[in-house]
Amino acid sequence: MSLINDNLSWFKRKKKGILTPSSAKKELPDGLWVKTPNGKILHSKVLQENLQVVPDDGYHLGIHSKDYFAILFDDNEFTEMNEKLQSADPLNFVDNRPYKERLKQAQEATDLMDAVRTAYGTINGLPLAIACMDFSFIGGSMGSVVGEKIARLINHSIACKTPLLIISKSGGARMMEGSFSLMQMAKTSAKLRQLADAKVPYISLLTDPTTGGVTASYAMLGDINMAEPGALICFAGPRVIRETVGKELPKGFQRAEFLLEHGFLDMIVDRRKLKETLTLLLKMLRKEIGFLQKEF
């Protein structure tokens, strides 16, 4: 045994100041380097400085509602509305596990009560109300709480003459709530009509992915519809559409760039220029239609 130890001694650094016990070695922080979907290896600090956009190719990584609020609201200061509102289980739905159990698990994992957060504040000094969906909560699915919180925020926008921004990121309607979920399409669309009648601007931002019932309702009803680069935007998946129409589909036909080219979107906005672009649009709308904001 001693012979083996002697033979292995040359592996050890014995000079003073060189030998480092394993217990004293520094561990690299988790997530220090990030590999993007396009194969880029980047330091996490670089991504953070670029708002989770890859500098070389402009690929937009997914972010959460808290990140959008931090990007848009001045000094990350805002008043959140109905933050404790949470879904019931009207159908007593059970799939692999009860819906109530899945809700609780999602709430604990995300520190959210449901798939949308609503708040109001200022963006470069201009009042703005924002509803931002969060894909981390059951795929950003639209249930009764999502529809109710958006409806209440619209009421606030009408009462205070405050422009509305909805940031969509969703897999569609929440099947665990059945028709209660589907009703939110009509509910939010009707409330947006009231907003339009009050001549209060509504801007819709579609992010990756925006699909299903959300696309078929409030996501595409903006006075201005904008999207982040490369965002998947659709109602049904390509396989379903291909089998329905019986034809091969154009490459990238459900991406933001294709939709912009075919008139479904008004613009595509890089996340790093989002606050600047929204500010410009709000100033233009304010001048053109002359809407007035009341105090919050």
C-alpha positions, 0 to 999 in steps of 0.5 A: 500500500505504501508503494502505491502511495509513493508512486501516486505522490507525483499526482499531488502538488506539494509545493507551498501555495500550490496544494489545494485541498478538495474541500477548499476548491471553489465551485462554479455557480450553477448557470454561469454558462448557458447554451442557447437553442442555436448552440451558442455558449454565453456567459449568463451575465451577457444574457442578463445585460441583453434581457435574455436575448442572444447578441449574435443572432437575436434569439429571444429566450423565454422570460417570466412576468416579473422580468417583463415588469422589471423591463417596462415599469419605471424603476420596477415600481407598480401596483399589482391587482388581484394577486391572490385570485386563484382558480376553483375546481368547478368540474372536480377534474381528475386526469393523472392527478386531481386539478386541485393538486396540480394547481397547488404544485404550480403555485408552489413551484412558481410563487404565482397564484395563476398564469397571468399577473396584472398591474399598473404603473408608468413607462417613461412617465406615461401611465400603462396597465399591463397583463403579463402571462407566465408560461411556467404556470401550467403552460400559461393556460387560460382558465377562469382566473386569467379571464377575470384578471384581464377583465378587471384590468380592462375595467381599470383602464376604462375608469382611469383612461389608461392604455393597456398592454397584454403580453401573451405567452400561452399554450391555449385554454385550460382543459381542466376547466372545460367550458369555463375556460372557453368562456374567457375568450368571449368574456375578454373579447367583449371587455376589449370592445368596451375598451375600444368604445372608450377610445383607450388604446390596447397594444398586444404583444405576442411572445413565444409561444402564443397558441390556441384560445389566447390567439383566437381571442385577446392576443390578436385584438390589439389596436396594434399587434406586435410580436417578439422575433421568432415567436410561435403564433398559431391556433392549432399545431402544424400536424393538425393543419396539414392533415386538415388541408391535405397540403404541405405547409410553408416553412416557418408559416407559424412564426412571427416573421411569416405573420408580419409578411402576411398582414397578421402583425403590425410589427416585430419588436426586439425585447431590448427596444420594447420599452422605447418602442412602447413609449413612442407608440403611446406618445403617438396615440396620445397625440392622435386620438387625444385620450386623457389619463386620470390619476391612478 
